[in-house]
Amino acid sequence: MKYASARTFLEHHHSLRVDTDMTRIICGLDPDVELMRARAKIEDHPELEEARCKLSNARTQYEETEKSGLLPRIQRLEKEVKNTRARLLRALRHKVRKNFDEE
């Protein structure tokens, strides 16, 4: 498809949140493979997997029993997954900055 401008394409086909790698691709640069690997490592981190497992178990239990008392627990576990991911990403950014400063 042809668009009048790149802005039109981006507005219709990409989310409002453009990450670093998308910016590199749009500019015609190679994607940052190391950054992509680091982010993938975070998704496989044992702490995050454990938090997601707890959330999955709570959702399964809610689907089986439909007890409304489980809803606050599910919300708390969703927040825990979100916070764990954010904490791991902050730690990764701190590590990258520290390594960059040392070079």
Backbone as XML, in Angstrom:
<?xml version="1.0"?>
<chain id="A" units="angstrom">
  <residue number="1" name="MET">
    <atom name="N" x="0.829" y="-1.178" z="0.000"/>
    <atom name="CA" x="0.000" y="0.000" z="0.000"/>
    <atom name="C" x="0.877" y="1.246" z="0.000"/>
  </residue>
  <residue number="2" name="LYS">
    <atom name="N" x="0.404" y="2.246" z="-0.678"/>
    <atom name="CA" x="1.136" y="3.505" z="-0.718"/>
    <atom name="C" x="0.392" y="4.534" z="0.120"/>
  </residue>
  <residue number="3" name="TYR">
    <atom name="N" x="1.149" y="5.295" z="0.867"/>
    <atom name="CA" x="0.591" y="6.333" z="1.715"/>
    <atom name="C" x="1.205" y="7.665" z="1.329"/>
  </residue>
  <residue number="4" name="ALA">
    <atom name="N" x="0.503" y="8.721" z="1.636"/>
    <atom name="CA" x="0.999" y="10.055" z="1.320"/>
    <atom name="C" x="2.265" y="10.382" z="2.103"/>
  </residue>
  <residue number="5" name="SER">
    <atom name="N" x="2.349" y="9.835" z="3.298"/>
    <atom name="CA" x="3.540" y="10.088" z="4.116"/>
    <atom name="C" x="3.763" y="8.914" z="5.056"/>
  </residue>
  <residue number="6" name="ALA">
    <atom name="N" x="4.965" y="8.866" z="5.609"/>
    <atom name="CA" x="5.279" y="7.817" z="6.585"/>
    <atom name="C" x="4.432" y="7.991" z="7.838"/>
  </residue>
  <residue number="7" name="ARG">
    <atom name="N" x="4.107" y="9.229" z="8.179"/>
    <atom name="CA" x="3.291" y="9.496" z="9.371"/>
    <atom name="C" x="1.927" y="8.812" z="9.269"/>
  </residue>
  <residue number="8" name="THR">
    <atom name="N" x="1.309" y="8.868" z="8.097"/>
    <atom name="CA" x="0.007" y="8.222" z="7.897"/>
    <atom name="C" x="0.125" y="6.724" z="8.125"/>
  </residue>
  <residue number="9" name="PHE">
    <atom name="N" x="1.169" y="6.125" z="7.578"/>
    <atom name="CA" x="1.405" y="4.694" z="7.760"/>
    <atom name="C" x="1.552" y="4.358" z="9.242"/>
  </residue>
  <residue number="10" name="LEU">
    <atom name="N" x="2.377" y="5.120" z="9.937"/>
    <atom name="CA" x="2.624" y="4.844" z="11.352"/>
    <atom name="C" x="1.369" y="5.031" z="12.193"/>
  </residue>
  <residue number="11" name="GLU">
    <atom name="N" x="0.583" y="6.056" z="11.888"/>
    <atom name="CA" x="-0.634" y="6.297" z="12.664"/>
    <atom name="C" x="-1.640" y="5.161" z="12.520"/>
  </residue>
  <residue number="12" name="HIS">
    <atom name="N" x="-1.689" y="4.546" z="11.362"/>
    <atom name="CA" x="-2.690" y="3.515" z="11.119"/>
    <atom name="C" x="-2.220" y="2.099" z="11.429"/>
  </residue>
  <residue number="13" name="HIS">
    <atom name="N" x="-0.929" y="1.862" z="11.418"/>
    <atom name="CA" x="-0.455" y="0.490" z="11.532"/>
    <atom name="C" x="0.441" y="0.213" z="12.732"/>
  </residue>
  <residue number="14" name="HIS">
    <atom name="N" x="0.772" y="1.199" z="13.497"/>
    <atom name="CA" x="1.640" y="0.973" z="14.651"/>
    <atom name="C" x="1.025" y="1.595" z="15.886"/>
  </residue>
  <residue number="15" name="SER">
    <atom name="N" x="1.339" y="0.985" z="17.001"/>
    <atom name="CA" x="0.813" y="1.497" z="18.261"/>
    <atom name="C" x="1.450" y="2.848" z="18.572"/>
  </residue>
  <residue number="16" name="LEU">
    <atom name="N" x="0.896" y="3.528" z="19.545"/>
    <atom name="CA" x="1.434" y="4.823" z="19.944"/>
    <atom name="C" x="2.762" y="4.676" z="20.667"/>
  </residue>
  <residue number="17" name="ARG">
    <atom name="N" x="3.010" y="3.504" z="21.192"/>
    <atom name="CA" x="4.239" y="3.265" z="21.934"/>
    <atom name="C" x="5.266" y="2.650" z="20.993"/>
  </residue>
  <residue number="18" name="VAL">
    <atom name="N" x="6.201" y="3.459" z="20.558"/>
    <atom name="CA" x="7.242" y="2.993" z="19.648"/>
    <atom name="C" x="8.490" y="2.756" z="20.480"/>
  </residue>
  <residue number="19" name="ASP">
    <atom name="N" x="8.956" y="1.522" z="20.499"/>
    <atom name="CA" x="10.137" y="1.222" z="21.290"/>
    <atom name="C" x="11.400" y="1.547" z="20.496"/>
  </residue>
  <residue number="20" name="THR">
    <atom name="N" x="12.531" y="1.397" z="21.139"/>
    <atom name="CA" x="13.817" y="1.734" z="20.544"/>
    <atom name="C" x="14.063" y="0.961" z="19.266"/>
  </residue>
  <residue number="21" name="ASP">
    <atom name="N" x="13.733" y="-0.302" z="19.268"/>
    <atom name="CA" x="14.004" y="-1.134" z="18.107"/>
    <atom name="C" x="13.159" y="-0.710" z="16.912"/>
  </residue>
  <residue number="22" name="MET">
    <atom name="N" x="11.906" y="-0.357" z="17.146"/>
    <atom name="CA" x="11.046" y="0.095" z="16.050"/>
    <atom name="C" x="11.611" y="1.374" z="15.437"/>
  </residue>
  <residue number="23" name="THR">
    <atom name="N" x="12.121" y="2.259" z="16.264"/>
    <atom name="CA" x="12.717" y="3.498" z="15.768"/>
    <atom name="C" x="13.898" y="3.198" z="14.861"/>
  </residue>
  <residue number="24" name="ARG">
    <atom name="N" x="14.733" y="2.249" z="15.268"/>
    <atom name="CA" x="15.895" y="1.875" z="14.445"/>
    <atom name="C" x="15.445" y="1.301" z="13.107"/>
  </residue>
  <residue number="25" name="ILE">
    <atom name="N" x="14.426" y="0.476" z="13.114"/>
    <atom name="CA" x="13.936" y="-0.140" z="11.876"/>
    <atom name="C" x="13.343" y="0.921" z="10.954"/>
  </residue>
  <residue number="26" name="ILE">
    <atom name="N" x="12.562" y="1.841" z="11.510"/>
    <atom name="CA" x="11.961" y="2.908" z="10.707"/>
    <atom name="C" x="13.046" y="3.770" z="10.064"/>
  </residue>
  <residue number="27" name="CYS">
    <atom name="N" x="14.132" y="3.990" z="10.790"/>
    <atom name="CA" x="15.231" y="4.810" z="10.265"/>
    <atom name="C" x="16.128" y="4.033" z="9.305"/>
  </residue>
  <residue number="28" name="GLY">
    <atom name="N" x="15.835" y="2.769" z="9.082"/>
    <atom name="CA" x="16.617" y="1.976" z="8.147"/>
    <atom name="C" x="17.867" y="1.364" z="8.749"/>
  </residue>
  <residue number="29" name="LEU">
    <atom name="N" x="17.957" y="1.335" z="10.068"/>
    <atom name="CA" x="19.116" y="0.741" z="10.733"/>
    <atom name="C" x="18.815" y="-0.703" z="11.103"/>
  </residue>
  <residue number="30" name="ASP">
    <atom name="N" x="19.858" y="-1.450" z="11.387"/>
    <atom name="CA" x="19.670" y="-2.826" z="11.832"/>
    <atom name="C" x="19.104" y="-2.818" z="13.246"/>
  </residue>
  <residue number="31" name="PRO">
    <atom name="N" x="18.232" y="-3.770" z="13.565"/>
    <atom name="CA" x="17.690" y="-3.828" z="14.929"/>
    <atom name="C" x="18.785" y="-4.148" z="15.941"/>
  </residue>
  <residue number="32" name="ASP">
    <atom name="N" x="18.602" y="-3.687" z="17.152"/>
    <atom name="CA" x="19.566" y="-3.916" z="18.225"/>
    <atom name="C" x="19.323" y="-5.307" z="18.799"/>
  </residue>
  <residue number="33" name="VAL">
    <atom name="N" x="20.066" y="-6.270" z="18.294"/>
    <atom name="CA" x="19.861" y="-7.671" z="18.656"/>
    <atom name="C" x="20.146" y="-7.910" z="20.136"/>
  </residue>
  <residue number="34" name="GLU">
    <atom name="N" x="21.175" y="-7.260" z="20.654"/>
    <atom name="CA" x="21.516" y="-7.456" z="22.068"/>
    <atom name="C" x="20.389" y="-6.980" z="22.979"/>
  </residue>
  <residue number="35" name="LEU">
    <atom name="N" x="19.804" y="-5.853" z="22.642"/>
    <atom name="CA" x="18.693" y="-5.333" z="23.441"/>
    <atom name="C" x="17.500" y="-6.275" z="23.373"/>
  </residue>
  <residue number="36" name="MET">
    <atom name="N" x="17.222" y="-6.797" z="22.188"/>
    <atom name="CA" x="16.103" y="-7.723" z="22.030"/>
    <atom name="C" x="16.338" y="-8.991" z="22.848"/>
  </residue>
  <residue number="37" name="ARG">
    <atom name="N" x="17.553" y="-9.493" z="22.842"/>
    <atom name="CA" x="17.868" y="-10.694" z="23.632"/>
    <atom name="C" x="17.722" y="-10.416" z="25.122"/>
  </residue>
  <residue number="38" name="ALA">
    <atom name="N" x="18.182" y="-9.257" z="25.559"/>
    <atom name="CA" x="18.096" y="-8.907" z="26.979"/>
    <atom name="C" x="16.640" y="-8.824" z="27.429"/>
  </residue>
  <residue number="39" name="ARG">
    <atom name="N" x="15.798" y="-8.211" z="26.609"/>
    <atom name="CA" x="14.372" y="-8.121" z="26.968"/>
    <atom name="C" x="13.723" y="-9.496" z="26.977"/>
  </residue>
  <residue number="40" name="ALA">
    <atom name="N" x="14.125" y="-10.364" z="26.045"/>
    <atom name="CA" x="13.578" y="-11.721" z="26.018"/>
    <atom name="C" x="14.012" y="-12.492" z="27.259"/>
  </residue>
  <residue number="41" name="LYS">
    <atom name="N" x="15.240" y="-12.241" z="27.722"/>
    <atom name="CA" x="15.720" y="-12.898" z="28.940"/>
    <atom name="C" x="14.850" y="-12.518" z="30.134"/>
  </residue>
  <residue number="42" name="ILE">
    <atom name="N" x="14.416" y="-11.278" z="30.175"/>
    <atom name="CA" x="13.577" y="-10.826" z="31.283"/>
    <atom name="C" x="12.260" y="-11.587" z="31.288"/>
  </residue>
  <residue number="43" name="GLU">
    <atom name="N" x="11.682" y="-11.801" z="30.120"/>
    <atom name="CA" x="10.416" y="-12.534" z="30.048"/>
    <atom name="C" x="10.580" y="-13.983" z="30.505"/>
  </residue>
  <residue number="44" name="ASP">
    <atom name="N" x="11.787" y="-14.516" z="30.418"/>
    <atom name="CA" x="12.049" y="-15.887" z="30.852"/>
    <atom name="C" x="12.628" y="-15.949" z="32.263"/>
  </residue>
  <residue number="45" name="HIS">
    <atom name="N" x="12.728" y="-14.814" z="32.940"/>
    <atom name="CA" x="13.324" y="-14.765" z="34.274"/>
    <atom name="C" x="12.464" y="-15.579" z="35.248"/>
  </residue>
  <residue number="46" name="PRO">
    <atom name="N" x="13.102" y="-16.363" z="36.129"/>
    <atom name="CA" x="12.347" y="-17.219" z="37.068"/>
    <atom name="C" x="11.351" y="-16.453" z="37.946"/>
  </residue>
  <residue number="47" name="GLU">
    <atom name="N" x="11.718" y="-15.257" z="38.398"/>
    <atom name="CA" x="10.794" y="-14.484" z="39.240"/>
    <atom name="C" x="9.527" y="-14.115" z="38.477"/>
  </residue>
  <residue number="48" name="LEU">
    <atom name="N" x="9.699" y="-13.697" z="37.237"/>
    <atom name="CA" x="8.545" y="-13.307" z="36.429"/>
    <atom name="C" x="7.708" y="-14.526" z="36.070"/>
  </residue>
  <residue number="49" name="GLU">
    <atom name="N" x="8.364" y="-15.628" z="35.763"/>
    <atom name="CA" x="7.626" y="-16.857" z="35.458"/>
    <atom name="C" x="6.823" y="-17.321" z="36.665"/>
  </residue>
  <residue number="50" name="GLU">
    <atom name="N" x="7.415" y="-17.209" z="37.852"/>
    <atom name="CA" x="6.705" y="-17.610" z="39.074"/>
    <atom name="C" x="5.481" y="-16.724" z="39.309"/>
  </residue>
  <residue number="51" name="ALA">
    <atom name="N" x="5.644" y="-15.423" z="39.109"/>
    <atom name="CA" x="4.517" y="-14.500" z="39.292"/>
    <atom name="C" x="3.409" y="-14.793" z="38.281"/>
  </residue>
  <residue number="52" name="ARG">
    <atom name="N" x="3.780" y="-15.067" z="37.037"/>
    <atom name="CA" x="2.774" y="-15.395" z="36.017"/>
    <atom name="C" x="2.093" y="-16.718" z="36.326"/>
  </residue>
  <residue number="53" name="CYS">
    <atom name="N" x="2.836" y="-17.674" z="36.868"/>
    <atom name="CA" x="2.267" y="-18.977" z="37.226"/>
    <atom name="C" x="1.229" y="-18.811" z="38.345"/>
  </residue>
  <residue number="54" name="LYS">
    <atom name="N" x="1.559" y="-18.005" z="39.359"/>
    <atom name="CA" x="0.610" y="-17.748" z="40.445"/>
    <atom name="C" x="-0.665" y="-17.103" z="39.903"/>
  </residue>
  <residue number="55" name="LEU">
    <atom name="N" x="-0.498" y="-16.149" z="38.993"/>
    <atom name="CA" x="-1.650" y="-15.476" z="38.397"/>
    <atom name="C" x="-2.489" y="-16.457" z="37.593"/>
  </residue>
  <residue number="56" name="SER">
    <atom name="N" x="-1.843" y="-17.297" z="36.831"/>
    <atom name="CA" x="-2.553" y="-18.290" z="36.025"/>
    <atom name="C" x="-3.333" y="-19.256" z="36.910"/>
  </residue>
  <residue number="57" name="ASN">
    <atom name="N" x="-2.712" y="-19.697" z="38.002"/>
    <atom name="CA" x="-3.392" y="-20.601" z="38.932"/>
    <atom name="C" x="-4.614" y="-19.931" z="39.563"/>
  </residue>
  <residue number="58" name="ALA">
    <atom name="N" x="-4.467" y="-18.671" z="39.941"/>
    <atom name="CA" x="-5.592" y="-17.947" z="40.542"/>
    <atom name="C" x="-6.731" y="-17.779" z="39.537"/>
  </residue>
  <residue number="59" name="ARG">
    <atom name="N" x="-6.389" y="-17.479" z="38.291"/>
    <atom name="CA" x="-7.432" y="-17.336" z="37.262"/>
    <atom name="C" x="-8.142" y="-18.663" z="37.010"/>
  </residue>
  <residue number="60" name="THR">
    <atom name="N" x="-7.371" y="-19.749" z="36.969"/>
    <atom name="CA" x="-7.961" y="-21.075" z="36.775"/>
    <atom name="C" x="-8.900" y="-21.403" z="37.924"/>
  </residue>
  <residue number="61" name="GLN">
    <atom name="N" x="-8.454" y="-21.122" z="39.150"/>
    <atom name="CA" x="-9.276" y="-21.385" z="40.324"/>
    <atom name="C" x="-10.561" y="-20.553" z="40.268"/>
  </residue>
  <residue number="62" name="TYR">
    <atom name="N" x="-10.452" y="-19.300" z="39.828"/>
    <atom name="CA" x="-11.637" y="-18.445" z="39.718"/>
    <atom name="C" x="-12.601" y="-18.986" z="38.663"/>
  </residue>
  <residue number="63" name="GLU">
    <atom name="N" x="-12.068" y="-19.433" z="37.530"/>
    <atom name="CA" x="-12.924" y="-19.976" z="36.474"/>
    <atom name="C" x="-13.658" y="-21.230" z="36.934"/>
  </residue>
  <residue number="64" name="GLU">
    <atom name="N" x="-13.002" y="-22.034" z="37.777"/>
    <atom name="CA" x="-13.623" y="-23.272" z="38.261"/>
    <atom name="C" x="-14.673" y="-22.996" z="39.331"/>
  </residue>
  <residue number="65" name="THR">
    <atom name="N" x="-14.380" y="-22.061" z="40.240"/>
    <atom name="CA" x="-15.270" y="-21.833" z="41.380"/>
    <atom name="C" x="-16.140" y="-20.586" z="41.236"/>
  </residue>
  <residue number="66" name="GLU">
    <atom name="N" x="-15.695" y="-19.610" z="40.474"/>
    <atom name="CA" x="-16.381" y="-18.327" z="40.284"/>
    <atom name="C" x="-16.675" y="-17.627" z="41.609"/>
  </residue>
  <residue number="67" name="LYS">
    <atom name="N" x="-15.766" y="-17.755" z="42.562"/>
    <atom name="CA" x="-15.902" y="-17.049" z="43.833"/>
    <atom name="C" x="-15.447" y="-15.608" z="43.642"/>
  </residue>
  <residue number="68" name="SER">
    <atom name="N" x="-16.304" y="-14.683" z="44.003"/>
    <atom name="CA" x="-15.964" y="-13.270" z="43.817"/>
    <atom name="C" x="-14.833" y="-12.831" z="44.746"/>
  </residue>
  <residue number="69" name="GLY">
    <atom name="N" x="-14.586" y="-13.599" z="45.793"/>
    <atom name="CA" x="-13.500" y="-13.281" z="46.712"/>
    <atom name="C" x="-12.127" y="-13.431" z="46.087"/>
  </residue>
  <residue number="70" name="LEU">
    <atom name="N" x="-12.046" y="-14.136" z="44.967"/>
    <atom name="CA" x="-10.759" y="-14.321" z="44.296"/>
    <atom name="C" x="-10.379" y="-13.133" z="43.410"/>
  </residue>
  <residue number="71" name="LEU">
    <atom name="N" x="-11.344" y="-12.286" z="43.076"/>
    <atom name="CA" x="-11.059" y="-11.158" z="42.183"/>
    <atom name="C" x="-10.006" y="-10.197" z="42.742"/>
  </residue>
  <residue number="72" name="PRO">
    <atom name="N" x="-10.075" y="-9.805" z="44.017"/>
    <atom name="CA" x="-9.009" y="-8.936" z="44.545"/>
    <atom name="C" x="-7.636" y="-9.613" z="44.504"/>
  </residue>
  <residue number="73" name="ARG">
    <atom name="N" x="-7.621" y="-10.913" z="44.737"/>
    <atom name="CA" x="-6.351" y="-11.655" z="44.680"/>
    <atom name="C" x="-5.796" y="-11.643" z="43.259"/>
  </residue>
  <residue number="74" name="ILE">
    <atom name="N" x="-6.670" y="-11.837" z="42.273"/>
    <atom name="CA" x="-6.240" y="-11.819" z="40.876"/>
    <atom name="C" x="-5.700" y="-10.437" z="40.517"/>
  </residue>
  <residue number="75" name="GLN">
    <atom name="N" x="-6.382" y="-9.390" z="40.959"/>
    <atom name="CA" x="-5.912" y="-8.031" z="40.683"/>
    <atom name="C" x="-4.554" y="-7.776" z="41.332"/>
  </residue>
  <residue number="76" name="ARG">
    <atom name="N" x="-4.378" y="-8.276" z="42.554"/>
    <atom name="CA" x="-3.097" y="-8.107" z="43.245"/>
    <atom name="C" x="-1.991" y="-8.846" z="42.505"/>
  </residue>
  <residue number="77" name="LEU">
    <atom name="N" x="-2.296" y="-10.061" z="42.022"/>
    <atom name="CA" x="-1.297" y="-10.841" z="41.297"/>
    <atom name="C" x="-0.976" y="-10.220" z="39.934"/>
  </residue>
  <residue number="78" name="GLU">
    <atom name="N" x="-1.973" y="-9.623" z="39.274"/>
    <atom name="CA" x="-1.711" y="-8.916" z="38.014"/>
    <atom name="C" x="-0.754" y="-7.753" z="38.255"/>
  </residue>
  <residue number="79" name="LYS">
    <atom name="N" x="-0.991" y="-7.041" z="39.351"/>
    <atom name="CA" x="-0.112" y="-5.924" z="39.701"/>
    <atom name="C" x="1.286" y="-6.432" z="40.032"/>
  </residue>
  <residue number="80" name="GLU">
    <atom name="N" x="1.360" y="-7.580" z="40.695"/>
    <atom name="CA" x="2.656" y="-8.163" z="41.038"/>
    <atom name="C" x="3.444" y="-8.530" z="39.777"/>
  </residue>
  <residue number="81" name="VAL">
    <atom name="N" x="2.770" y="-9.100" z="38.779"/>
    <atom name="CA" x="3.436" y="-9.438" z="37.514"/>
    <atom name="C" x="3.958" y="-8.166" z="36.853"/>
  </residue>
  <residue number="82" name="LYS">
    <atom name="N" x="3.116" y="-7.149" z="36.810"/>
    <atom name="CA" x="3.504" y="-5.872" z="36.194"/>
    <atom name="C" x="4.696" y="-5.250" z="36.927"/>
  </residue>
  <residue number="83" name="ASN">
    <atom name="N" x="4.646" y="-5.245" z="38.254"/>
    <atom name="CA" x="5.722" y="-4.659" z="39.052"/>
    <atom name="C" x="7.014" y="-5.457" z="38.935"/>
  </residue>
  <residue number="84" name="THR">
    <atom name="N" x="6.908" y="-6.784" z="38.879"/>
    <atom name="CA" x="8.098" y="-7.623" z="38.739"/>
    <atom name="C" x="8.779" y="-7.344" z="37.409"/>
  </residue>
  <residue number="85" name="ARG">
    <atom name="N" x="7.986" y="-7.271" z="36.344"/>
    <atom name="CA" x="8.552" y="-6.976" z="35.018"/>
    <atom name="C" x="9.235" y="-5.606" z="35.028"/>
  </residue>
  <residue number="86" name="ALA">
    <atom name="N" x="8.576" y="-4.614" z="35.610"/>
    <atom name="CA" x="9.144" y="-3.260" z="35.661"/>
    <atom name="C" x="10.437" y="-3.243" z="36.470"/>
  </residue>
  <residue number="87" name="ARG">
    <atom name="N" x="10.460" y="-3.968" z="37.585"/>
    <atom name="CA" x="11.664" y="-4.013" z="38.418"/>
    <atom name="C" x="12.820" y="-4.658" z="37.671"/>
  </residue>
  <residue number="88" name="LEU">
    <atom name="N" x="12.538" y="-5.750" z="36.961"/>
    <atom name="CA" x="13.584" y="-6.425" z="36.195"/>
    <atom name="C" x="14.091" y="-5.540" z="35.053"/>
  </residue>
  <residue number="89" name="LEU">
    <atom name="N" x="13.189" y="-4.804" z="34.408"/>
    <atom name="CA" x="13.612" y="-3.884" z="33.346"/>
    <atom name="C" x="14.461" y="-2.743" z="33.905"/>
  </residue>
  <residue number="90" name="ARG">
    <atom name="N" x="14.083" y="-2.231" z="35.084"/>
    <atom name="CA" x="14.900" y="-1.184" z="35.718"/>
    <atom name="C" x="16.287" y="-1.704" z="36.037"/>
  </residue>
  <residue number="91" name="ALA">
    <atom name="N" x="16.358" y="-2.935" z="36.546"/>
    <atom name="CA" x="17.657" y="-3.528" z="36.863"/>
    <atom name="C" x="18.492" y="-3.700" z="35.597"/>
  </residue>
  <residue number="92" name="LEU">
    <atom name="N" x="17.852" y="-4.102" z="34.506"/>
    <atom name="CA" x="18.563" y="-4.254" z="33.234"/>
    <atom name="C" x="19.088" y="-2.907" z="32.753"/>
  </residue>
  <residue number="93" name="ARG">
    <atom name="N" x="18.244" y="-1.869" z="32.808"/>
    <atom name="CA" x="18.690" y="-0.534" z="32.385"/>
    <atom name="C" x="19.857" y="-0.054" z="33.234"/>
  </residue>
  <residue number="94" name="HIS">
    <atom name="N" x="19.775" y="-0.286" z="34.543"/>
    <atom name="CA" x="20.856" y="0.115" z="35.440"/>
    <atom name="C" x="22.149" y="-0.611" z="35.073"/>
  </residue>
  <residue number="95" name="LYS">
    <atom name="N" x="22.043" y="-1.895" z="34.796"/>
    <atom name="CA" x="23.219" y="-2.690" z="34.434"/>
    <atom name="C" x="23.825" y="-2.200" z="33.119"/>
  </residue>
  <residue number="96" name="VAL">
    <atom name="N" x="22.972" y="-1.924" z="32.139"/>
    <atom name="CA" x="23.458" y="-1.439" z="30.843"/>
    <atom name="C" x="24.143" y="-0.090" z="31.005"/>
  </residue>
  <residue number="97" name="ARG">
    <atom name="N" x="23.531" y="0.807" z="31.774"/>
    <atom name="CA" x="24.142" y="2.126" z="31.994"/>
    <atom name="C" x="25.481" y="2.004" z="32.709"/>
  </residue>
  <residue number="98" name="LYS">
    <atom name="N" x="25.540" y="1.130" z="33.699"/>
    <atom name="CA" x="26.784" y="0.942" z="34.444"/>
    <atom name="C" x="27.871" y="0.404" z="33.522"/>
  </residue>
  <residue number="99" name="ASN">
    <atom name="N" x="27.534" y="-0.594" z="32.703"/>
    <atom name="CA" x="28.512" y="-1.145" z="31.765"/>
    <atom name="C" x="28.949" y="-0.096" z="30.747"/>
  </residue>
  <residue number="100" name="PHE">
    <atom name="N" x="28.012" y="0.747" z="30.303"/>
    <atom name="CA" x="28.343" y="1.793" z="29.336"/>
    <atom name="C" x="29.277" y="2.817" z="29.964"/>
  </residue>
  <residue number="101" name="ASP">
    <atom name="N" x="29.014" y="3.184" z="31.220"/>
    <atom name="CA" x="29.859" y="4.164" z="31.903"/>
    <atom name="C" x="31.268" y="3.635" z="32.122"/>
  </residue>
  <residue number="102" name="GLU">
    <atom name="N" x="31.401" y="2.329" z="32.328"/>
    <atom name="CA" x="32.713" y="1.734" z="32.564"/>
    <atom name="C" x="33.557" y="1.672" z="31.300"/>
  </residue>
  <residue number="103" name="GLU">
    <atom name="N" x="32.910" y="1.661" z="30.141"/>
    <atom name="CA" x="33.654" y="1.553" z="28.879"/>
    <atom name="C" x="34.313" y="2.820" z="28.489"/>
  </residue>
</chain>
